[in-house]
Amino acid sequence: MPIRKVVFTLSAPGMPECPPEKFPEYAFVGRSNVGKSSLINMLCGTRDLARTSSDPGKTRLINFFLVDESWYLVDLPGYGYARISKSQRKGWEVMVREYLSKRKSLFYTFLLIDSRVEPMQSDLNFVNWLGEKGLPFCLVFTKCDKKSRNSLKFTLDTYKAELEKKWEELPPIFITSSVSGAGKMEILNFIEATNASYSELL
């Protein structure tokens, strides 16, 4: 499912300012500097739809992009390190979790994981929170072009082993690279298949 048209809709500081729940929504979230903006730009076939930065914490609002006039790609603030106060970081966390847990038109959350690092507690905590809330999500491993095949397999196996301590069934997993384009069609085809049930789920 190639994307033909993407239009920025709005940036919401919280749930009350989000657009009407008219279309299916797919949220992208992860630790600061995980490569979220680069992945979004890769999926949409553009270089500057989502702003990339070496400074963590660039995304600070809930950003909605209408894709092909049929679904929303939602860019959420990252968690973890950012050059902001603890109170502001806490505010982001409350905003993000409220959106994820209460937004009825949210079909899936794509949780981004940096494939270059071993399982981090903040990522595992987020995974477990999504599971406890019963929220559908996928794991998206980013920057996979920076790993050898064996090293990448080791990282994935380590994550799976960690998750299997608490999970009977693992969520869908995607392997991506914003440089090579790996994982692009797999994610877009997954969204297309999910959208096919739009009239039943929303």
C-alpha positions as MATLAB code, in Angstrom:
seq = 'MPIRKVVFTLSAPGMPECPPEKFPEYAFVGRSNVGKSSLINMLCGTRDLARTSSDPGKTRLINFFLVDESWYLVDLPGYGYARISKSQRKGWEVMVREYLSKRKSLFYTFLLIDSRVEPMQSDLNFVNWLGEKGLPFCLVFTKCDKKSRNSLKFTLDTYKAELEKKWEELPPIFITSSVSGAGKMEILNFIEATNASYSELL';
ca = [
       0.000    0.000    0.000;
       2.041    2.992   -1.186;
       1.087    6.331    0.360;
      -0.098    8.908   -2.170;
      -0.896   11.948   -0.031;
      -0.084   13.074    3.513;
      -1.438   16.284    5.027;
      -0.492   17.691    8.428;
      -3.748   18.261   10.316;
      -2.900   19.682   13.736;
      -0.758   19.474   16.874;
      -2.761   18.793   20.016;
      -1.516   19.553   23.557;
      -4.020   17.042   24.955;
      -7.109   14.919   24.341;
      -9.631   17.804   24.166;
      -7.747   19.340   21.223;
      -7.498   16.134   19.164;
      -9.502   15.997   15.913;
     -12.907   14.257   15.778;
     -12.648   10.465   15.804;
     -13.515   10.094   12.138;
     -10.672    7.921   10.832;
      -8.582    5.000   12.108;
      -5.449    6.161   13.926;
      -1.991    4.594   14.208;
       0.313    6.054   16.840;
       4.124    5.990   16.743;
       5.990    6.281   20.030;
       9.371    5.358   21.501;
      12.307    6.540   23.529;
      13.715    9.934   22.624;
      16.116    9.706   19.673;
      14.954    6.216   18.669;
      14.596    7.359   15.054;
      10.845    7.963   15.088;
      10.825   11.016   12.829;
      13.117    9.326   10.306;
      10.872    6.262   10.261;
       7.731    8.355    9.739;
       9.376   10.239    6.879;
      10.466    6.933    5.341;
       6.953    5.473    5.549;
       5.444    8.584    3.967;
       8.101    8.905    1.273;
       9.263   12.364    2.298;
      12.252   13.940    3.998;
      10.657   16.633    6.115;
       7.143   15.590    7.145;
       8.302   14.858   10.697;
      11.196   16.969   11.912;
      14.352   15.031   12.699;
      16.858   16.250   15.252;
      19.916   15.066   17.174;
      18.417   16.803   20.201;
      16.116   14.368   22.071;
      12.617   15.514   22.896;
      11.892   17.336   19.642;
       8.278   16.145   19.456;
       6.283   17.800   22.257;
       2.667   17.571   21.086;
       0.337   14.956   19.615;
       0.824   15.482   15.877;
      -1.832   14.248   13.449;
      -1.136   13.553    9.765;
      -4.036   12.558    7.516;
      -2.907    9.866    5.076;
      -4.735    9.419    1.769;
      -7.817   10.989    3.372;
      -8.521    7.662    5.087;
      -6.390    7.270    8.262;
      -4.291    9.257   10.706;
      -0.620    8.724   11.402;
      -0.085   10.083   14.929;
       3.376   11.204   16.039;
       3.655   11.102   19.849;
       6.313   12.643   22.130;
       9.131   10.293   23.068;
       9.845    9.100   26.575;
      13.168    8.896   28.380;
      15.900   11.496   28.142;
      15.080   15.015   27.025;
      16.414   18.421   28.035;
      13.282   19.455   29.868;
      12.152   19.608   33.470;
      10.863   16.529   35.293;
       7.449   18.138   35.664;
       7.197   18.806   31.929;
       8.347   15.263   31.148;
       5.702   13.942   33.525;
       3.110   16.068   31.733;
       4.074   14.484   28.420;
       3.758   11.021   29.911;
       0.279   11.739   31.264;
      -0.783   13.223   27.906;
       0.538   10.254   25.908;
      -0.929    7.590   28.180;
      -4.296    9.312   28.271;
      -4.378    9.416   24.481;
      -3.302    5.771   24.127;
      -5.772    4.441   26.690;
      -8.836    6.569   25.887;
      -8.746    7.293   22.167;
     -11.391    4.999   20.636;
     -10.246    5.540   17.052;
      -6.704    4.396   17.858;
      -6.323    0.998   16.179;
      -2.653    0.229   16.877;
       0.350    1.711   18.622;
       3.731    1.183   16.976;
       6.317    1.080   19.769;
       9.769    1.833   18.386;
      12.834    0.070   19.802;
      16.459    0.918   18.982;
      17.897   -2.328   17.636;
      21.424   -1.277   18.632;
      20.821   -1.594   22.361;
      19.880   -4.409   24.722;
      16.415   -4.435   26.343;
      15.920   -1.243   28.343;
      13.654   -1.165   31.371;
      11.765    1.915   30.137;
      10.839    0.062   26.916;
       9.844   -3.089   28.783;
       7.752   -1.036   31.220;
       5.940    0.584   28.300;
       5.308   -2.790   26.665;
       3.911   -4.190   29.898;
       1.720   -1.126   30.431;
       0.224   -1.512   26.956;
      -0.420   -5.174   27.705;
      -2.003   -4.471   31.072;
      -4.358   -1.985   29.411;
      -5.220   -4.447   26.670;
      -4.103   -2.009   23.957;
      -3.168   -3.461   20.534;
       0.429   -2.646   19.597;
       3.372   -3.665   17.434;
       7.095   -3.593   18.114;
       9.187   -1.778   15.511;
      12.949   -2.250   15.688;
      14.701    0.762   14.142;
      18.183    1.438   12.714;
      18.639   -2.191   11.694;
      21.020   -1.215    8.900;
      23.579   -0.450   11.611;
      23.649   -4.081   12.808;
      25.068   -7.242   11.289;
      22.571  -10.022   10.618;
      23.868  -12.127   13.508;
      23.955   -9.178   15.889;
      20.412   -8.186   14.949;
      19.185  -11.750   15.476;
      20.797  -11.785   18.912;
      19.049   -8.521   19.860;
      15.658   -9.803   18.675;
      16.090  -13.141   20.426;
      17.049  -11.320   23.637;
      13.923   -9.143   23.472;
      11.677  -12.090   22.697;
      13.113  -14.080   25.599;
      12.550  -11.158   27.947;
       8.963  -10.638   26.794;
       8.134  -14.330   26.962;
       8.707  -14.185   30.718;
       5.342  -12.405   30.993;
       3.677  -12.836   27.602;
       2.116  -15.994   26.199;
       1.815  -14.449   22.736;
       4.156  -11.819   21.330;
       2.887   -8.740   19.433;
       3.635   -8.271   15.713;
       7.295   -7.353   15.148;
       8.735   -5.252   12.305;
      12.397   -4.807   11.377;
      13.060   -1.385    9.857;
      15.687    0.987    8.518;
      14.980    4.545    7.458;
      18.160    4.357    5.337;
      17.443    1.208    3.319;
      13.648    1.380    3.529;
      13.445   -2.034    5.157;
      10.094   -2.701    6.794;
       8.242    0.071    4.966;
       5.865   -2.062    2.930;
       5.388   -4.553    5.764;
       4.115   -1.797    8.065;
       1.980   -0.124    5.402;
       0.461   -3.442    4.343;
      -0.309   -4.199    7.996;
      -2.111   -0.861    8.297;
      -4.007   -1.480    5.053;
      -5.184   -4.878    6.290;
      -6.279   -3.377    9.607;
      -8.114   -0.540    7.872;
     -10.158   -3.129    5.996;
     -12.027   -3.717    9.263;
     -12.507    0.021    9.888;
     -16.286   -0.003    9.603;
     -16.540   -2.803   12.172;
     -14.101   -1.469   14.754;
     -14.801    2.276   14.890;
];
